Amino acid sequence: MKLLIIRHGDPDYVHDSLTSSGRTEAALLAGYLKDVPIDYAYVSPLGRAQETARPTLVAKDLTATTLDWLREFAPRVRQSAAKLAPTCAWDWLPSEWTERDLFYTDHWYDDPAMVAAGVKREYEWVCAGFDELLAQHGYERTGRYYHVTRANHDTIALFCHYGLGCLLLSHLLSVSPMVLWHGLCAAPSSITTVCTEERRRGAASFRVLEYGATPHLALGHVVPSFAARFCECFGDLDRH
């Protein structure tokens, strides 16, 4: 089985929709995915993900199921006393999060800032929803691998968000999402491909074949949106 974890296009966060660049990205994505086999599609309830998925669903004559847990990871975390305004769970300065050894472990959500924001409860809700979906498609979670009840070559598309996508990968790979959130970059409308490996009958694991790929943008001669990144050098005019 293959999973295509697809980030929404360039976002207009204020209106929960896409910018004009995002709509171009979504159209190019649809043109590329038109010839890619997709058996099932699921989408976040948020507008920017729905708008990204729509052209692909029309092009492929597919119907998607909206799943609440595919929304962007919601908890707002007050990271430190110096940073009074709560922010998303994954946007930490390196000097702050890398000093906390807990963030590199299975108990990353037990950090006091995460506990205060109810992060563990939300994380477990997402993981439970994800595992239920995988079980419906033949792969039941057993510890840190998956018991195969129905081996298949289906391709499942998940139209969602950057933070949520990293969280799904963290669950599949049994690693802390803090490392993925701060170490990986998935451009808007990018595709991450994950495949099952069943090296012994009935026992499967997941392997990432490609992360944050943008072949559709290359074919359209479009540069990926910078919305996924921060400034390369401090003196740059890009996002800090």
TIKELUM-376767 format. One line per 4 residues: their letters; for each residue z, y, x of N, C-alpha, C, O. Coordinates in Angstrom, 3 decimals. Layout:
a> Z:Y:X:Z:Y:X:Z:Y:X:Z:Y:X; ...
***
This chain:
mkll> 0.000:-1.193:0.835:0.000:0.000:0.000:0.000:1.244:0.871:0.651:1.295:1.915; -0.736:2.237:0.425:-0.751:3.514:1.135:-0.149:4.608:0.259:-0.335:4.629:-0.957; 0.576:5.515:0.908:1.077:6.716:0.260:0.386:7.916:0.884:0.317:8.027:2.108; -0.124:8.810:0.056:-0.648:10.092:0.514:0.329:11.165:0.048:0.389:11.490:-1.138
iirh> 1.089:11.710:0.986:2.041:12.773:0.653:1.340:14.100:0.918:1.086:14.460:2.068; 1.033:14.817:-0.146:0.175:15.998:-0.059:0.982:17.253:-0.364:1.565:17.385:-1.440; 1.009:18.167:0.591:1.710:19.427:0.364:0.832:20.353:-0.487:-0.395:20.318:-0.396; 1.474:21.169:-1.304:0.732:22.152:-2.110:-0.003:23.139:-1.209:0.315:23.273:-0.028
gdpd> -0.987:23.827:-1.779:-1.751:24.823:-1.038:-0.932:26.074:-0.741:0.226:26.189:-1.141; -1.559:27.006:-0.033:-0.882:28.242:0.362:-0.188:28.871:-0.845:-0.848:29.187:-1.836; 1.139:29.059:-0.778:1.896:29.389:-1.984:2.102:30.886:-2.235:2.216:31.687:-1.307; 2.144:31.220:-3.495:2.693:32.485:-3.967:4.036:32.111:-4.576:4.116:31.778:-5.758
yvhd> 5.088:32.166:-3.770:6.393:31.679:-4.210:6.967:32.508:-5.353:7.675:31.981:-6.210; 6.665:33.797:-5.368:7.206:34.675:-6.407:6.764:34.213:-7.790:7.551:34.232:-8.736; 5.511:33.799:-7.907:4.965:33.390:-9.208:4.829:31.869:-9.327:4.276:31.372:-10.307; 5.333:31.132:-8.333:5.214:29.678:-8.295:3.780:29.243:-8.602:3.530:28.465:-9.523
slts> 2.862:29.759:-7.817:1.453:29.440:-7.984:0.804:29.442:-6.606:1.504:29.429:-5.593; -0.511:29.457:-6.559:-1.226:29.507:-5.293:-1.817:30.885:-5.057:-2.153:31.598:-6.002; -1.941:31.251:-3.804:-2.671:32.456:-3.437:-4.163:32.147:-3.552:-4.539:31.010:-3.839; -5.012:33.146:-3.332:-6.454:32.890:-3.347:-6.818:31.898:-2.243:-7.697:31.058:-2.431
sgrt> -6.146:31.991:-1.092:-6.375:31.022:-0.013:-5.940:29.626:-0.459:-6.604:28.634:-0.158; -4.835:29.561:-1.170:-4.354:28.275:-1.658:-5.316:27.628:-2.635:-5.486:26.409:-2.626; -5.948:28.434:-3.477:-6.920:27.883:-4.428:-8.158:27.367:-3.696:-8.747:26.361:-4.090; -8.547:28.062:-2.630:-9.658:27.568:-1.806:-9.288:26.244:-1.163:-10.096:25.316:-1.136
eaal> -8.066:26.152:-0.643:-7.591:24.913:-0.030:-7.590:23.763:-1.039:-7.996:22.647:-0.715; -7.134:24.041:-2.257:-7.080:23.003:-3.285:-8.481:22.516:-3.648:-8.682:21.324:-3.881; -9.445:23.425:-3.697:-10.827:23.043:-4.006:-11.416:22.182:-2.886:-12.090:21.186:-3.148; -11.155:22.576:-1.637:-11.647:21.782:-0.509:-10.970:20.415:-0.465:-11.604:19.410:-0.145
lagy> -9.683:20.384:-0.789:-8.946:19.123:-0.853:-9.572:18.188:-1.877:-9.745:16.998:-1.615; -9.913:18.729:-3.045:-10.528:17.922:-4.099:-11.873:17.367:-3.641:-12.202:16.212:-3.914; -12.651:18.199:-2.940:-13.942:17.733:-2.460:-13.801:16.592:-1.467:-14.609:15.663:-1.457; -12.771:16.665:-0.631:-12.542:15.614:0.359:-11.999:14.342:-0.304:-12.466:13.241:-0.014
lkdv> -11.016:14.498:-1.189:-10.372:13.334:-1.803:-11.239:12.655:-2.858:-10.944:11.541:-3.290; -12.305:13.329:-3.268:-13.188:12.731:-4.276:-13.690:11.369:-3.835:-13.876:10.479:-4.665; -13.912:11.193:-2.531:-14.432:9.928:-2.009:-13.350:9.055:-1.371:-13.649:8.033:-0.753; -12.088:9.469:-1.526:-10.970:8.680:-1.010:-10.357:7.888:-2.163:-9.987:8.482:-3.176
pidy> -10.238:6.567:-2.038:-9.662:5.780:-3.138:-8.223:6.215:-3.437:-7.381:6.249:-2.540; -7.954:6.542:-4.683:-6.595:6.832:-5.148:-6.409:6.096:-6.469:-7.169:6.303:-7.415; -5.400:5.243:-6.528:-5.171:4.440:-7.728:-4.171:5.079:-8.682:-4.281:4.929:-9.899; -3.188:5.797:-8.119:-2.164:6.427:-8.947:-1.831:7.790:-8.351:-1.867:7.977:-7.135
ayvs> -1.505:8.739:-9.229:-1.149:10.081:-8.763:0.131:10.537:-9.446:0.323:10.331:-10.644; 1.000:11.159:-8.660:2.248:11.721:-9.160:2.374:13.133:-8.614:1.926:13.428:-7.506; 2.995:14.004:-9.412:3.014:15.411:-9.021:4.359:16.050:-9.349:5.008:15.709:-10.339; 4.754:16.975:-8.498:5.944:17.796:-8.733:5.761:18.621:-9.999:4.630:18.940:-10.363
plgr> 6.857:18.975:-10.680:6.742:19.819:-11.874:6.482:21.288:-11.551:6.171:22.059:-12.458; 6.598:21.695:-10.298:6.443:23.103:-9.944:4.976:23.527:-9.953:4.079:22.744:-9.638; 4.761:24.780:-10.322:3.411:25.272:-10.560:2.488:25.158:-9.363:1.318:24.810:-9.525; 2.982:25.442:-8.164:2.116:25.430:-6.993:1.604:24.030:-6.665:0.495:23.875:-6.155
aqet> 2.419:23.004:-6.962:1.968:21.625:-6.760:1.013:21.199:-7.865:0.007:20.540:-7.602; 1.325:21.573:-9.097:0.449:21.251:-10.220:-0.939:21.869:-10.025:-1.960:21.231:-10.279; -0.951:23.125:-9.567:-2.218:23.831:-9.367:-3.020:23.219:-8.222:-4.250:23.214:-8.256; -2.328:22.706:-7.214:-3.006:22.041:-6.103:-3.625:20.723:-6.548:-4.742:20.388:-6.155
arpt> -2.893:19.981:-7.370:-3.364:18.662:-7.801:-4.527:18.738:-8.782:-5.381:17.851:-8.797; -4.569:19.773:-9.588:-5.511:19.819:-10.710:-6.969:19.597:-10.310:-7.627:18.764:-10.934; -7.516:20.290:-9.308:-8.924:20.058:-8.967:-9.214:18.626:-8.530:-10.275:18.086:-8.845; -8.286:18.011:-7.812:-8.473:16.624:-7.388:-8.452:15.683:-8.582:-9.265:14.761:-8.664
lvak> -7.531:15.910:-9.502:-7.440:15.048:-10.683:-8.701:15.146:-11.532:-9.176:14.144:-12.066; -9.240:16.351:-11.653:-10.482:16.539:-12.413:-11.645:15.854:-11.698:-12.447:15.160:-12.323; -11.728:16.055:-10.383:-12.835:15.482:-9.614:-12.835:13.962:-9.663:-13.898:13.341:-9.655; -11.655:13.359:-9.712:-11.549:11.906:-9.684:-11.309:11.301:-11.066:-11.176:10.084:-11.201
dlta> -11.255:12.157:-12.094:-10.983:11.699:-13.459:-9.697:10.874:-13.496:-9.645:9.787:-14.071; -8.650:11.436:-12.853:-7.349:10.791:-12.786:-6.338:11.545:-13.649:-6.455:12.755:-13.843; -5.363:10.831:-14.156:-4.238:11.450:-14.844:-2.997:11.262:-13.969:-2.708:10.154:-13.517; -2.272:12.352:-13.738:-1.078:12.275:-12.901:0.175:12.261:-13.763:0.202:12.833:-14.852
ttld> 1.199:11.607:-13.266:2.510:11.614:-13.897:3.387:12.629:-13.177:3.493:12.602:-11.950; 4.013:13.520:-13.930:4.915:14.510:-13.346:6.309:13.910:-13.212:6.864:13.384:-14.176; 6.871:13.995:-12.002:8.201:13.454:-11.730:9.113:14.577:-11.249:8.802:15.268:-10.279; 10.238:14.753:-11.932:11.133:15.865:-11.604:11.629:15.825:-10.169:11.768:16.874:-9.540
wlre> 11.900:14.632:-9.634:12.475:14.545:-8.292:11.467:14.890:-7.195:11.850:15.010:-6.031; 10.180:15.054:-7.545:9.182:15.485:-6.569:9.175:17.003:-6.367:8.419:17.511:-5.538; 10.004:17.726:-7.112:10.082:19.176:-6.917:10.605:19.470:-5.507:11.147:18.592:-4.836; 10.432:20.714:-5.075:10.967:21.065:-3.762:12.471:20.844:-3.741:13.155:21.063:-4.741
fapr> 12.982:20.404:-2.585:14.401:20.093:-2.456:15.204:21.355:-2.767:15.042:22.379:-2.105; 16.062:21.275:-3.769:16.594:22.473:-4.414:17.861:23.098:-3.830:18.018:24.313:-3.947; 18.783:22.339:-3.203:20.062:22.954:-2.809:19.890:24.184:-1.927:19.020:24.229:-1.057; 20.744:25.186:-2.172:20.770:26.403:-1.363:22.044:26.371:-0.525:23.151:26.263:-1.052
vrqs> 21.866:26.467:0.775:22.971:26.243:1.709:23.371:27.555:2.383:22.526:28.287:2.898; 24.674:27.837:2.370:25.201:28.967:3.147:25.540:28.426:4.525:26.574:27.786:4.715; 24.666:28.687:5.478:24.738:27.994:6.767:25.928:28.405:7.622:26.503:27.573:8.325; 26.303:29.677:7.569:27.425:30.139:8.385:27.985:31.408:7.782:27.364:32.025:6.916
aakl> 29.156:31.792:8.241:29.777:33.020:7.742:28.920:34.232:8.069:28.914:35.216:7.330; 28.192:34.156:9.190:27.354:35.281:9.598:26.113:35.415:8.721:25.515:36.488:8.639; 25.727:34.314:8.065:24.550:34.332:7.203:25.022:34.159:5.775:25.130:33.035:5.284; 25.303:35.262:5.109:25.964:35.220:3.813:25.065:34.698:2.708:25.543:34.020:1.799
aptc> 23.764:34.998:2.764:22.867:34.588:1.689:22.494:33.116:1.838:22.028:32.711:2.903; 22.687:32.307:0.798:22.278:30.893:0.873:20.767:30.791:1.056:20.016:31.633:0.565; 20.334:29.766:1.757:18.905:29.541:1.970:18.619:28.060:1.823:19.535:27.272:1.589; 17.354:27.666:1.959:16.992:26.267:1.788:17.662:25.397:2.850:18.059:25.883:3.909
awdw> 17.778:24.123:2.552:18.565:23.225:3.391:17.971:23.015:4.777:18.679:22.601:5.695; 16.672:23.297:4.942:16.024:22.932:6.204:15.684:24.111:7.101:15.192:23.900:8.209; 15.922:25.330:6.673:15.525:26.487:7.471:16.698:27.021:8.291:17.309:28.032:7.945; 17.001:26.315:9.392:18.101:26.696:10.270:17.540:27.171:11.609:16.491:26.698:12.046
lpse> 18.222:28.089:12.246:17.859:28.460:13.609:18.251:27.315:14.545:19.296:26.694:14.352; 17.427:27.028:15.555:17.748:25.924:16.482:19.133:26.041:17.106:19.816:25.036:17.304; 19.547:27.267:17.414:20.849:27.458:18.048:22.000:27.070:17.130:23.119:26.860:17.598; 21.738:26.970:15.817:22.796:26.601:14.869:22.798:25.105:14.558:23.835:24.452:14.670
wter> 21.649:24.561:14.171:21.684:23.173:13.704:21.759:22.161:14.843:22.352:21.096:14.670; 21.174:22.465:16.008:21.173:21.488:17.099:22.546:21.289:17.724:22.767:20.307:18.433; 23.473:22.211:17.469:24.824:22.080:18.016:25.700:21.128:17.196:26.804:20.785:17.618; 25.219:20.709:16.049:26.006:19.862:15.159:25.518:18.419:15.256:24.484:18.068:14.687
dlfy> 26.259:17.590:15.974:25.842:16.207:16.219:25.630:15.432:14.925:24.807:14.518:14.879; 26.357:15.785:13.887:26.261:15.091:12.605:24.842:15.137:12.045:24.414:14.211:11.355; 24.121:16.198:12.337:22.773:16.365:11.799:21.778:15.345:12.354:20.682:15.195:11.815; 22.146:14.651:13.414:21.268:13.646:14.005:21.609:12.232:13.528:21.082:11.254:14.057
tdhw> 22.478:12.124:12.543:22.961:10.821:12.081:22.657:10.597:10.607:22.142:11.479:9.919; 22.990:9.385:10.134:22.827:9.049:8.722:23.718:9.905:7.817:23.480:10.000:6.613; 24.731:10.520:8.399:25.681:11.305:7.600:25.451:12.809:7.770:26.392:13.601:7.721; 24.205:13.183:7.967:23.857:14.597:8.143:24.322:15.453:6.970:24.636:16.630:7.145
yddp> 24.367:14.865:5.772:24.742:15.620:4.573:26.256:15.825:4.451:26.713:16.487:3.519; 27.034:15.268:5.378:28.485:15.461:5.359:28.927:16.695:6.146:30.121:16.988:6.208; 27.995:17.411:6.738:28.326:18.689:7.356:28.923:19.600:6.279:28.415:19.612:5.158; 29.975:20.356:6.573:30.636:21.177:5.555:29.696:22.091:4.770:29.873:22.270:3.565
amva> 28.701:22.669:5.438:27.762:23.552:4.733:26.944:22.769:3.713:26.653:23.271:2.627; 26.576:21.550:4.061:25.811:20.704:3.146:26.683:20.209:1.990:26.235:20.141:0.846; 27.926:19.868:2.302:28.860:19.404:1.264:29.072:20.494:0.218:29.056:20.219:-0.982; 29.270:21.727:0.672:29.508:22.844:-0.245:28.322:23.086:-1.169:28.494:23.581:-2.283
agvk> 27.119:22.740:-0.716:25.911:22.967:-1.512:25.518:21.756:-2.357:24.519:21.812:-3.075; 26.279:20.669:-2.288:25.964:19.472:-3.078:24.703:18.762:-2.623:24.000:18.158:-3.432; 24.414:18.831:-1.326:23.171:18.277:-0.801:23.109:16.751:-0.945:22.058:16.211:-1.289; 24.218:16.052:-0.686:24.197:14.593:-0.762:23.797:14.115:-2.151:22.980:13.204:-2.283
reye> 24.360:14.715:-3.173:24.041:14.323:-4.551:22.544:14.474:-4.837:21.929:13.589:-5.430; 21.963:15.602:-4.411:20.537:15.849:-4.637:19.684:14.874:-3.821:18.682:14.355:-4.314; 20.080:14.633:-2.590:19.354:13.705:-1.717:19.336:12.304:-2.324:18.291:11.654:-2.359; 20.479:11.844:-2.796:20.552:10.506:-3.371:19.742:10.403:-4.655:19.179:9.350:-4.952
wvca> 19.680:11.497:-5.421:18.861:11.526:-6.641:17.381:11.370:-6.295:16.660:10.613:-6.946; 16.939:12.086:-5.277:15.542:11.983:-4.843:15.245:10.575:-4.336:14.237:9.979:-4.716; 16.113:10.040:-3.484:15.892:8.708:-2.913:15.875:7.639:-3.996:15.080:6.701:-3.929; 16.745:7.773:-4.993:16.778:6.796:-6.086:15.482:6.844:-6.879:14.937:5.803:-7.245
gfde> 14.985:8.049:-7.148:13.722:8.181:-7.867:12.568:7.606:-7.075:11.696:6.936:-7.628; 12.564:7.869:-5.777:11.501:7.368:-4.905:11.535:5.844:-4.851:10.495:5.195:-4.962; 12.713:5.278:-4.683:12.832:3.817:-4.618:12.438:3.160:-5.945:11.846:2.081:-5.957; 12.763:3.807:-7.043:12.367:3.269:-8.347:10.837:3.247:-8.463:10.259:2.281:-8.961
llaq> 10.193:4.312:-8.001:8.733:4.370:-8.045:8.120:3.280:-7.163:7.192:2.589:-7.584; 8.634:3.125:-5.947:8.102:2.104:-5.046:8.307:0.701:-5.625:7.450:-0.170:-5.479; 9.452:0.493:-6.283:9.714:-0.808:-6.904:8.706:-1.101:-8.004:8.270:-2.241:-8.168; 8.337:-0.067:-8.757:7.328:-0.236:-9.807:5.985:-0.675:-9.220:5.184:-1.334:-9.883
hgye> 5.763:-0.298:-7.971:4.496:-0.624:-7.320:4.622:-1.814:-6.360:3.732:-2.050:-5.543; 5.733:-2.563:-6.460:5.808:-3.823:-5.747:6.658:-3.864:-4.496:6.642:-4.859:-3.772; 7.426:-2.768:-4.219:8.215:-2.732:-2.986:9.645:-2.289:-3.303:9.884:-1.121:-3.612; 10.594:-3.231:-3.224:11.984:-2.969:-3.570:12.818:-2.767:-2.320:12.790:-3.599:-1.412
rtgr> 13.556:-1.673:-2.265:14.378:-1.355:-1.092:15.489:-2.391:-0.918:16.214:-2.703:-1.862; 15.609:-2.910:0.288:16.669:-3.853:0.645:17.221:-3.406:1.992:16.621:-3.675:3.033; 18.355:-2.730:1.974:18.866:-2.174:3.227:17.929:-1.107:3.750:17.724:-0.081:3.101; 17.351:-1.347:4.939:16.459:-0.349:5.545:15.009:-0.810:5.577:14.182:-0.221:6.273
yyhv> 14.699:-1.862:4.826:13.303:-2.261:4.692:13.038:-2.548:3.215:13.895:-2.295:2.368; 11.847:-3.078:2.905:11.460:-3.279:1.507:11.051:-4.720:1.256:10.260:-5.300:2.000; 11.610:-5.286:0.186:11.236:-6.622:-0.257:9.964:-6.516:-1.085:9.888:-5.724:-2.025; 8.969:-7.314:-0.732:7.666:-7.237:-1.397:7.653:-8.158:-2.607:7.739:-9.378:-2.468
tran> 7.546:-7.577:-3.781:7.443:-8.366:-5.007:6.000:-8.479:-5.477:5.654:-9.387:-6.232; 5.156:-7.545:-5.024:3.728:-7.589:-5.385:2.932:-6.889:-4.287:2.711:-5.680:-4.340; 2.508:-7.660:-3.302:1.728:-7.075:-2.212:0.429:-6.500:-2.765:-0.211:-7.114:-3.619; 0.043:-5.328:-2.282:-1.172:-4.699:-2.804:-1.741:-3.688:-1.815:-1.073:-3.282:-0.863
hdti> -2.977:-3.294:-2.057:-3.645:-2.290:-1.249:-3.856:-1.002:-2.048:-4.790:-0.247:-1.776; -2.999:-0.756:-3.022:-3.114:0.467:-3.826:-2.865:1.702:-2.968:-2.141:1.654:-1.973; -3.478:2.803:-3.374:-3.217:4.101:-2.753:-2.579:5.012:-3.788:-3.106:5.195:-4.885; -1.431:5.581:-3.420:-0.655:6.433:-4.326:-0.603:7.840:-3.748:-0.183:8.027:-2.606
alfc> -1.022:8.818:-4.517:-0.976:10.216:-4.084:0.246:10.902:-4.679:0.505:10.802:-5.878; 0.993:11.599:-3.829:2.172:12.362:-4.248:1.927:13.831:-3.902:1.941:14.203:-2.728; 1.708:14.653:-4.904:1.487:16.083:-4.687:2.844:16.775:-4.766:3.443:16.861:-5.838; 3.324:17.269:-3.626:4.682:17.806:-3.626:4.832:18.969:-2.655:4.020:19.894:-2.676
hygl> 5.853:18.939:-1.806:6.253:20.117:-1.031:6.650:19.713:0.383:6.885:18.539:0.670; 6.719:20.716:1.264:7.039:20.434:2.662:8.430:19.802:2.819:8.562:18.709:3.370; 9.464:20.501:2.330:10.827:19.998:2.496:11.016:18.641:1.860:11.650:17.761:2.442; 10.467:18.463:0.663:10.589:17.203:-0.062:9.820:16.099:0.651:10.290:14.964:0.729
gcll> 8.638:16.426:1.173:7.843:15.426:1.872:8.560:14.877:3.093:8.552:13.670:3.332; 9.185:15.768:3.873:9.957:15.312:5.034:11.128:14.442:4.601:11.474:13.474:5.277; 11.728:14.786:3.482:12.853:14.003:2.986:12.405:12.591:2.607:13.115:11.623:2.879; 11.224:12.467:1.977:10.693:11.144:1.645:10.451:10.331:2.911:10.766:9.142:2.955
lshl> 9.901:10.957:3.928:9.678:10.260:5.198:11.000:9.836:5.825:11.110:8.742:6.379; 11.994:10.699:5.735:13.293:10.366:6.332:13.879:9.125:5.675:14.512:8.305:6.339; 13.669:8.990:4.374:14.189:7.826:3.654:13.417:6.564:4.048:14.020:5.516:4.279; 12.104:6.658:4.125:11.291:5.499:4.498:11.593:5.032:5.914:11.608:3.832:6.192
lsvs> 11.837:5.995:6.815:12.023:5.674:8.225:13.492:5.552:8.624:13.802:5.193:9.760; 14.401:5.851:7.684:15.847:5.787:7.936:16.261:6.669:9.106:16.960:6.231:10.020; 15.811:7.926:9.057:16.208:8.913:10.056:16.695:10.167:9.336:16.425:10.352:8.150; 17.408:11.018:10.051:17.895:12.261:9.461:16.734:13.202:9.161:15.888:13.423:10.028
pmvl> 16.674:13.758:7.962:15.595:14.707:7.660:15.706:15.995:8.454:14.719:16.717:8.592; 16.899:16.303:8.986:17.050:17.534:9.760:16.102:17.543:10.960:15.536:18.582:11.299; 15.933:16.392:11.597:15.037:16.300:12.747:13.590:16.496:12.310:12.818:17.166:12.997; 13.218:15.916:11.171:11.850:16.050:10.667:11.584:17.471:10.169:10.534:18.047:10.455
whgl> 12.536:18.031:9.424:12.370:19.382:8.889:12.105:20.399:9.990:11.316:21.327:9.813; 12.773:20.220:11.135:12.672:21.206:12.203:11.704:20.810:13.312:11.388:21.622:14.182; 11.236:19.574:13.285:10.365:19.108:14.354:8.922:18.874:13.940:8.055:18.710:14.798; 8.649:18.856:12.638:7.299:18.614:12.141:6.781:19.836:11.392:7.556:20.646:10.883
caap> 5.479:19.950:11.337:4.861:21.068:10.620:3.685:20.546:9.802:2.706:20.054:10.362; 3.779:20.650:8.495:2.696:20.250:7.599:2.119:21.506:6.960:2.787:22.162:6.161; 0.903:21.838:7.304:0.263:23.028:6.756:0.061:22.877:5.255:-0.026:21.752:4.763; -0.015:23.978:4.517:-0.325:23.905:3.090:-1.603:23.105:2.840:-2.599:23.273:3.544
ssit> -1.563:22.249:1.849:-2.637:21.348:1.395:-2.874:20.178:2.342:-3.832:19.428:2.158; -2.023:20.005:3.350:-2.223:18.913:4.306:-1.839:17.556:3.713:-1.104:17.468:2.730; -2.359:16.509:4.342:-2.191:15.137:3.859:-1.450:14.315:4.911:-1.854:14.279:6.073; -0.380:13.664:4.506:0.332:12.726:5.361:0.114:11.322:4.809:0.386:11.065:3.636
tvct> -0.373:10.421:5.646:-0.699:9.067:5.205:0.319:8.076:5.756:0.550:8.009:6.964; 0.922:7.312:4.856:1.930:6.313:5.212:1.475:4.968:4.665:1.011:4.873:3.528; 1.610:3.931:5.481:1.122:2.609:5.084:2.219:1.563:5.249:3.035:1.642:6.168; 2.228:0.589:4.353:3.151:-0.529:4.513:2.659:-1.455:5.612:1.460:-1.562:5.869
eerr> 3.622:-2.130:6.262:3.323:-3.208:7.202:4.173:-4.409:6.815:5.401:-4.329:6.804; 3.520:-5.523:6.498:4.219:-6.740:6.091:3.993:-7.803:7.175:3.170:-8.704:7.012; 4.725:-7.685:8.263:4.523:-8.577:9.405:5.114:-9.967:9.180:4.698:-10.948:9.797; 6.092:-10.022:8.282:6.594:-11.303:7.806:6.512:-11.290:6.290:6.852:-10.298:5.646
rgaa> 6.057:-12.404:5.728:5.825:-12.442:4.288:7.064:-12.014:3.507:8.155:-12.552:3.697; 6.872:-11.041:2.631:7.944:-10.606:1.748:8.812:-9.493:2.280:9.676:-8.997:1.558; 8.609:-9.071:3.546:9.422:-8.003:4.131:8.501:-6.916:4.680:7.717:-7.169:5.594; 8.595:-5.713:4.127:7.697:-4.629:4.512:8.474:-3.425:5.039:9.599:-3.150:4.621
sfrv> 7.853:-2.736:5.947:8.347:-1.438:6.397:7.197:-0.444:6.243:6.072:-0.827:5.921; 7.491:0.830:6.475:6.467:1.855:6.331:6.209:2.518:7.680:7.137:2.757:8.452; 4.938:2.813:7.956:4.564:3.481:9.198:3.657:4.672:8.879:2.737:4.573:8.066; 3.935:5.788:9.533:3.118:6.995:9.338:1.848:6.854:10.169:1.910:6.738:11.393
leyg> 0.701:6.865:9.505:-0.580:6.771:10.188:-1.095:8.136:10.615:-1.765:8.271:11.639; -0.773:9.147:9.815:-1.273:10.492:10.090:-0.352:11.492:9.415:-0.003:11.327:8.246; 0.045:12.530:10.144:0.950:13.523:9.566:0.273:14.888:9.490:-0.307:15.363:10.466; 0.357:15.511:8.313:-0.115:16.879:8.149:-1.585:17.072:8.473:-1.959:18.091:9.054
atph> -2.425:16.114:8.109:-3.856:16.198:8.425:-4.567:17.189:7.503:-4.232:17.308:6.324; -5.557:17.901:8.061:-6.319:18.890:7.277:-7.823:18.732:7.484:-8.503:19.710:7.795; -8.356:17.518:7.319:-9.802:17.338:7.517:-10.636:18.142:6.526:-11.738:18.583:6.852; -10.114:18.332:5.321:-10.844:19.084:4.301:-11.019:20.543:4.696:-12.040:21.155:4.384
lalg> -10.024:21.102:5.385:-10.131:22.489:5.830:-11.127:22.600:6.982:-11.889:23.565:7.055; -11.123:21.618:7.876:-12.087:21.627:8.978:-13.514:21.542:8.447:-14.405:22.236:8.937; -13.729:20.698:7.452:-15.058:20.561:6.873:-15.508:21.860:6.198:-16.698:22.174:6.160; -14.544:22.602:5.670:-14.854:23.866:5.017:-14.797:25.064:5.939:-14.959:26.203:5.502
hvvp> -14.563:24.802:7.236:-14.476:25.865:8.245:-13.385:26.881:7.882:-13.556:28.090:8.039; -12.267:26.352:7.395:-11.133:27.185:6.998:-9.956:26.889:7.923:-9.633:25.728:8.173; -9.320:27.942:8.429:-8.150:27.783:9.296:-6.925:27.497:8.427:-6.720:28.178:7.422; -6.107:26.506:8.790:-4.906:26.216:7.993:-4.015:27.450:7.846:-3.880:28.238:8.781
sfaa> -3.412:27.612:6.674:-2.522:28.734:6.417:-1.324:28.686:7.355:-0.873:27.607:7.740; -0.809:29.856:7.721:0.315:29.935:8.649:1.647:29.699:7.938:2.694:29.676:8.585; 1.622:29.525:6.622:2.848:29.427:5.836:3.773:28.307:6.282:4.954:28.307:5.935; 3.259:27.359:7.041:4.099:26.239:7.482:4.865:26.549:8.753:5.768:25.799:9.124
rfce> 4.524:27.638:9.431:5.003:27.838:10.800:5.823:29.119:10.947:5.913:29.942:10.036; 6.420:29.252:12.148:7.058:30.498:12.566:6.396:30.952:13.856:5.596:30.226:14.446; 6.737:32.159:14.287:6.066:32.778:15.426:6.111:31.889:16.678:7.134:31.277:16.986; 4.983:31.835:17.386:4.907:31.033:18.616:5.712:31.693:19.729:6.381:31.008:20.503
cfgd> 5.651:33.016:19.812:6.445:33.796:20.759:7.175:34.887:19.980:6.663:35.378:18.974; 8.369:35.268:20.439:9.192:36.200:19.674:8.496:37.540:19.446:8.706:38.185:18.419; 7.678:37.952:20.390:7.001:39.232:20.260:5.804:39.219:19.317:5.219:40.267:19.043; 5.432:38.026:18.813:4.295:37.929:17.884:4.621:38.594:16.560:5.790:38.770:16.214
ldrh> 3.596:38.958:15.829:3.788:39.605:14.525:3.910:38.578:13.393:4.132:38.947:12.240; 3.767:37.308:13.720:3.872:36.261:12.693:5.324:36.083:12.258:6.225:36.757:12.759; 5.534:35.159:11.312:6.858:34.996:10.704:7.934:34.715:11.749:7.735:33.920:12.667; 9.075:35.380:11.592:10.252:35.100:12.407:11.255:34.268:11.615:12.319:33.927:12.131
***
